[in-house]
Amino acid sequence: MILGVYGAGGLGREVYELALDVNKIEKKWDEFLFIDDAEELSGTEIYGLSVMKFDDFKGKYSTEKAEIVIAVGEPRIRALLREKIKDEGYSLGILVHPLTRLSRWARIEEGAIITYGCNVSCDTHVKSNAFLQPSCGLGHDTCVGEDSVISACVRIAGGATVGERVYVGMNAAVKEGTTIGNDVIIGMASVVHNSIADGLIVMGNPARPMRKNENHRVFGHPEKTK
Ligand SMILES: CC(C)(COP(=O)(O)OP(=O)(O)OC[C@H]1O[C@@H](n2cnc3c(N)ncnc32)[C@H](O)[C@@H]1OP(=O)(O)O)[C@@H](O)C(=O)NCCC(=O)NCCS
């Protein structure tokens, strides 16, 4: 089986190393490569692996021979890529670092990536294509929605629910039992005491709405790069 890491940036390199760590414990893949549609990356090599566009990947590897993981940190783009990959009939791989503690009663869906040092407690539900960065904690009965990204060192307390396409910035804390709506961005180091409605950017302690999440971008706001 081949594993295609979709996204050949810094996160892609991290995800590739995670896949190697997983393979050391239980050999799941015989070959790895990067998929990236950026013109300047296609045809290059990273850590000795080929980088190819998704169209070229489709032409070369059948859906029986390959699975894919998405190594992109923008929740909106994770969702778009997941749809595209599923439409073409490929499966999404699951990656859980061997140095993460995963409860035997946790439910992990296709495409979920859980990096090292996380604690994923009992009766948690990590939905399809969610991404947990290093050293996150998910308390009992928490749920992380599809395509959401939980940054490093975030703590989500028992019974909290994180919606779809949410980004939780590093070191944030989310109080037990709260509900985070879809398409929310939580600024780094925020402390979330109350539930948050869909489509808001919140930050601070206590976390307060800053504005609506209109352009669905966590990183690289176009207006700031001018
Ligand atoms: C919430 C976030 C997306 C907002 O991004 P943005 O729209 O570019 O806004 P800025 O970062 O420019 O901040 C705007 C203002 O809010 C303030 N602010 C930003 N984040 C804050 C936070 N977590 N708590 C309190 N204030 C914050 C900034 O100081 C700035 O104030 P100013 O206008 O007085 O200078 C961003 O601050 C953030 O937290 N990103 C996630 C970072 C992260 O977790 N990275 C991990 C990488 S793996």
The ligand as a MOL file (V3000), in Angstrom:
LIG
                    3D

  0  0  0     0  0            999 V3000
M  V30 BEGIN CTAB
M  V30 COUNTS 48 50 0 0 0
M  V30 BEGIN ATOM
M  V30 1 C -7.1160 34.4900 15.8740 0
M  V30 2 C -6.1720 34.7780 14.7410 0
M  V30 3 C -6.4290 33.7980 13.5700 0
M  V30 4 C -6.4350 36.2000 14.2780 0
M  V30 5 O -5.5790 36.4720 13.2480 0
M  V30 6 P -5.5600 37.9060 12.5280 0
M  V30 7 O -6.9050 38.2260 12.0100 0
M  V30 8 O -4.4170 37.8680 11.5930 0
M  V30 9 O -5.3670 38.9120 13.6770 0
M  V30 10 P -4.0030 39.3840 14.3400 0
M  V30 11 O -3.1830 38.1950 14.7460 0
M  V30 12 O -3.3550 40.3730 13.4440 0
M  V30 13 O -4.5540 40.1120 15.6110 0
M  V30 14 C -5.4650 41.1960 15.5320 0
M  V30 15 C -5.4890 41.8420 16.8930 0
M  V30 16 O -5.9430 40.9050 17.8870 0
M  V30 17 C -4.9170 40.6830 18.8700 0
M  V30 18 N -4.8690 39.2480 19.1500 0
M  V30 19 C -4.5290 38.2780 18.2830 0
M  V30 20 N -4.6230 37.0760 18.8570 0
M  V30 21 C -5.0250 37.2960 20.1330 0
M  V30 22 C -5.3030 36.4420 21.2170 0
M  V30 23 N -5.2050 35.1210 21.1310 0
M  V30 24 N -5.6980 37.0010 22.3690 0
M  V30 25 C -5.8290 38.3490 22.4820 0
M  V30 26 N -5.5810 39.2120 21.4620 0
M  V30 27 C -5.1820 38.6790 20.3150 0
M  V30 28 C -3.6190 41.1400 18.2030 0
M  V30 29 O -2.6820 41.5560 19.1690 0
M  V30 30 C -4.1040 42.2790 17.3520 0
M  V30 31 O -4.2940 43.4210 18.1610 0
M  V30 32 P -3.9850 44.8900 17.5480 0
M  V30 33 O -4.9390 45.0700 16.3990 0
M  V30 34 O -4.2520 45.7900 18.7050 0
M  V30 35 O -2.5740 44.8460 17.1060 0
M  V30 36 C -4.6710 34.6330 15.1450 0
M  V30 37 O -4.3460 35.6580 16.0970 0
M  V30 38 C -4.3800 33.3030 15.7950 0
M  V30 39 O -4.5180 33.0760 16.9880 0
M  V30 40 N -3.9280 32.3440 14.9310 0
M  V30 41 C -3.6040 30.9870 15.3440 0
M  V30 42 C -2.1160 30.8760 15.6570 0
M  V30 43 C -1.7370 29.4880 15.9980 0
M  V30 44 O -2.3310 28.8220 16.8200 0
M  V30 45 N -0.7220 28.9790 15.3120 0
M  V30 46 C -0.3120 27.6150 15.4410 0
M  V30 47 C 0.4380 27.2380 14.2240 0
M  V30 48 S 0.6840 25.5050 14.1630 0
M  V30 END ATOM
M  V30 BEGIN BOND
M  V30 1 1 1 2
M  V30 2 1 2 3
M  V30 3 1 2 4
M  V30 4 1 2 36
M  V30 5 1 4 5
M  V30 6 1 5 6
M  V30 7 2 6 7
M  V30 8 1 6 8
M  V30 9 1 6 9
M  V30 10 1 9 10
M  V30 11 2 10 11
M  V30 12 1 10 12
M  V30 13 1 10 13
M  V30 14 1 13 14
M  V30 15 1 14 15
M  V30 16 1 15 16
M  V30 17 1 15 30
M  V30 18 1 16 17
M  V30 19 1 17 18
M  V30 20 1 17 28
M  V30 21 1 18 19
M  V30 22 1 18 27
M  V30 23 2 19 20
M  V30 24 1 20 21
M  V30 25 1 21 22
M  V30 26 2 21 27
M  V30 27 1 22 23
M  V30 28 2 22 24
M  V30 29 1 24 25
M  V30 30 2 25 26
M  V30 31 1 26 27
M  V30 32 1 28 29
M  V30 33 1 28 30
M  V30 34 1 30 31
M  V30 35 1 31 32
M  V30 36 2 32 33
M  V30 37 1 32 34
M  V30 38 1 32 35
M  V30 39 1 36 37
M  V30 40 1 36 38
M  V30 41 2 38 39
M  V30 42 1 38 40
M  V30 43 1 40 41
M  V30 44 1 41 42
M  V30 45 1 42 43
M  V30 46 2 43 44
M  V30 47 1 43 45
M  V30 48 1 45 46
M  V30 49 1 46 47
M  V30 50 1 47 48
M  V30 END BOND
M  V30 END CTAB
M  END
